[in-house]
Amino acid sequence: MNSAEQEPGRLVSELDYTDASTVVGRGVHEFIDELQDGVSKVGDAITATFFRHAPPSSLTEVS
């Protein structure tokens, strides 16, 4: 399993086990900040897994 599969699963798991009292206890602002960080990690993992590939070695060699 790659990070593009793990990060969304981690975020969904955290949200599944979070109820309103937990959100209020942490503070709504802090909860939203943590949620945004989680969504950003998902995006970063997807980008790293599917869109950032090393160029072929023939293109990186300098003569």
N, C-alpha and C positions, 0 to 999 in steps of 0.2 A: 504494500500500500504506500502510495506517495503522499507528500505533504498536501497536495491539492485535494486529496480525499480525506486526509486526517484533520486538517484545520476546520473545514465545514462541520465535520462530525463532532469535533470538540466543542464548537460554538453551539450547535444544536443541543448537545448534551447539557451544557451549562444552562441554556435557556429552558430546556425541559424541566430542570430541577430548581428553577427559580420561580418563586411565587411573589405576589404583591408585597407581602410583609418583608421579604428579603430586600426588594427594591427600595421600599420606604426606609428600611433600617440602614441600608448602605447610603441612601440619598439618591434621588432620581438623577441628579446631574452626574454623579459618579458612575451610576449604573449605565447611563447613556454613553459616557466617555469610554467605559470598558467595552460596551457593545460596539462602538465605533472602532476601537482598537482591534477587536475580534474580526470585524468585517474587513478591516484593512489587511490583517494577517491572511485572511482567506484570499483576497485579491492578490497579495504578494505571492502566495503559494501557487496560485493558478498561473500567474505570469511566469514565475520561475520554472514551473513544470512544463508549460506548453509553449511559451513564447521566447524564452532565452536559451538559445542553443549556441554552443561554441561554433565559430566559423570553421570550415574545413582547414586543416593544417596548411594546405598549399596557399591559402589566402593570408595566413598570418606570418609566413616566412618573409623576411626582408633580405634581399640580396645585396 
